[in-house]
């Protein structure tokens, strides 16, 4: 970030650099909150402002991944609800961590490993706009801002990501894992230029 100057490859892009845009889907947070870091790096601030102005990340429903890493309270609630379900149903470990089965000891080990990282995690933020779809029936998304974790109470401002705590989603008990995975893999059809139709379904 500190290398954003005349000698960087950004400058060599010339006019192109002002038209660069990034669109991501269900991506986690990627930068540390500048206010939390202290100090004032003018070049870093300039770069992050330019990147933020041209970046959008889609968030669907209760998806936990876009809440990582900063919204630790939300992630804590997800674990509280989904972990017992995973242990009971012996679901395979997620995200390529292995082919074994989830147990209480594995979950406790993972929690003990990440707990020391919480003070750093809470400083992460999204850069740019968050395009939020509340559910499958939503055709017009909300444009949200990431202002950090909610703390003990969620934000009353519906334009903030931390307004939407995990308890606000009505998920049936026993369907937490299925719902979370579906939310993370969801793609808003309103963005698709073409949607294929299965011939059997069409008939």
Rosetta blueprint (number, residue, H / E / L):
1 X L
2 X L
3 X L
4 X L
5 X L
6 X L
7 X L
8 X L
9 X H
10 X H
11 X H
12 X H
13 X L
14 X H
15 X H
16 X H
17 X H
18 X H
19 X H
20 X L
21 X L
22 X E
23 X E
24 X E
25 X E
26 X L
27 X L
28 X L
29 X L
30 X L
31 X E
32 X E
33 X L
34 X H
35 X H
36 X H
37 X H
38 X L
39 X L
40 X L
41 X L
42 X H
43 X H
44 X H
45 X H
46 X H
47 X H
48 X H
49 X H
50 X H
51 X H
52 X H
53 X H
54 X L
55 X E
56 X E
57 X E
58 X E
59 X E
60 X E
61 X L
62 X L
63 X L
64 X L
65 X H
66 X H
67 X H
68 X L
69 X L
70 X L
71 X L
72 X H
73 X H
74 X H
75 X H
76 X H
77 X H
78 X H
79 X H
80 X H
81 X H
82 X H
83 X H
84 X H
85 X H
86 X H
87 X H
88 X H
89 X H
90 X L
91 X L
92 X E
93 X L
94 X L
95 X L
96 X L
97 X L
98 X L
99 X L
100 X L
101 X E
102 X L
103 X L
104 X H
105 X H
106 X H
107 X H
108 X H
109 X H
110 X H
111 X H
112 X H
113 X H
114 X H
115 X H
116 X L
117 X L
118 X H
119 X H
120 X H
121 X H
122 X L
123 X L
124 X E
125 X E
126 X L
127 X L
128 X L
129 X E
130 X E
131 X E
132 X E
133 X E
134 X L
135 X L
136 X L
137 X L
138 X L
139 X L
140 X L
141 X L
142 X E
143 X E
144 X E
145 X E
146 X L
147 X L
148 X L
149 X L
150 X L
151 X L
152 X L
153 X L
154 X L
155 X L
156 X L
157 X L
158 X L
159 X L
160 X E
161 X H
162 X H
163 X H
164 X L
165 X L
166 X H
167 X H
168 X H
169 X L
170 X L
171 X L
172 X L
173 X L
174 X L
175 X L
176 X H
177 X H
178 X H
179 X H
180 X H
181 X H
182 X H
183 X H
184 X H
185 X H
186 X L
187 X L
188 X L
189 X H
190 X H
191 X H
192 X L
193 X L
194 X L
195 X L
196 X L
197 X L
198 X L
199 X H
200 X H
201 X H
202 X H
203 X L
